[in-house]
Amino acid sequence: MTFPQKWRRNLRGFWGVVGGCLLLMGFVVKEAEAQSKWQPSFSFYEQYTDNIDLTAEETVGAWKTVVNPAVTYLLPSLRRTVRVDMNLKLDYRLRDDGYEDTLYWLGVWVYLGRQYSPRTSYEISSSYDITYTSEDVNTPYVDVVDDLTRADVFALRPSISHKLGKNTDLKFGLSYEMVTYNDPNNPSADEIGGSVYLEQKIGPRITIGTGLSYAVRTVDNDTGFTEYEIPLGIKLDLTHIQLKLGGSYLYRDYDSGFSQINEEGNEDQYSSEGNFLFGFSLELGGQILRLRATMLELKFINSFHDDLFGRPYQNQELKLALYHAYKKFDFYTDLRYGINTYVQSDDKHTYWGPNVSLKWRLTEKQSIDFTLAYTDYEFERSSDTSAHQVINGVIDYNHNIYYWLYTGLSYGHRESSSNEDVGNYSENLYGWFLRANW
């Protein structure tokens, strides 16, 4: 098989990172050679779906085979920790009508942490993920989500933490990320940024913090934007209650002519503007409501993101969750309501729904997991409005054959309905996995 120029270039970059990892380990292995260890692992997953195209009629089934060997290198010591994770993933799909495609994924993640002095420590993390798709050009089905998320991503994040006093912590951080998407319609981007955050403890139960972050993103080596954010947060810790309040002011200064392609294929123009964000979380844990091992959580999330098409939006979500552990059962349920409001656009997505999961421990080595979720979506666009409802249920059986060997079976069913031509379908998923950790 002949790889394209882009793939060969990324392979050189990948092995460059691997070489850097080995060089990094060489500097520290003398200090704690006896403590270092390798942890190889291997997983195999086989799944069959009876509706790969997610259509109401003329459904086509497909087999999906995933092979994932990996290795982790650990070197812990009193003042320094090194960890290197390397993964290879092969995702092969064979449809009942004869079409096929294969996804290759290579990934490496490196972490180095050191306590430089009693008051100062530093951390460096770096990762490089590469994907390559070899698919039949005549395949009638195109997985849009896969195409938009199949990207080569390099990231580097160093940081330094310093204790200014007994109750005062200061942290500096830098970041660089390079994203190259396989889909030519999705623009690639480079982002470099820095941040500083100051945290102060006021007594044994109250902590406040503030800081400043700065980032510059360049899209397709052309236009982009500069982002500034000033966060402010407070945390209150009581015996069985934890309350977090947070807010920030986020300002994006877009370059002249900056635009993004929306879902309808049209071009959206952006101008600079600021946004105030506020969120909170309230956790009640321990022995509450006269029940042991119970946690009740109320959380409001207010954050700023970019969707798969690179379009910025503000997410506001309210979640109420309950977790309770019995002798042989773990029970979890939550209810969510959220709104995604797109910046400088009339588009808005509203969603809500409950989620219930139950873990039943049959023995020390066997368990069954049940999950049932319902989500109702409403999409308001400048041209139309659509509604979409999804019910998804999954049953998993897990068996720890030996302390290093795991296997299991899975069955899932999904029902989807929509007021549009697409989005009305049902799907059954059957799976089996085998995982080994040494």
Buried (B, 14 or more C-beta within 10 A) or exposed (E): EEEEEEBEEBBEBBEEBBEBBEEBBEEBBEBBEEEBEEEEBBBBBBBBBBBBBBBBEEBBBBBBBBBBBBBBBBBEBEEBBBBBBBBEBEBBBBBEBEBBBBBBBBBBBBBBBBBEEEEEBBBBBBBBBBBBBEBEEEBEBEBEEBBBBBBBBBBBBBBBBBBEEEEEBBBBBBBBBBBBBBBEEBBBBBBBBBBEBBBBBEEEEEBBBBBEBEBBBBBEEEBBBBBBBEBBBBBEEEEEBBBBBBBBEBBBBBBEEBBBBBBEEEEBEBEEEEBEBEBBBBBBBEEEEEEEEBBBBBBBBBEBEEBBBBBBBBBBBBBBBBBBBBEEEBBBBBBBBBBBBBBEBEBBBBBBBEBBBBBBBEEEEBBBBBBBBBBBBBBBBEEEEBBBBBBBBBBBBBBBEEEEEBBBBBEBBBBBBBEEEEBBBBBEBBBBBBBBBE
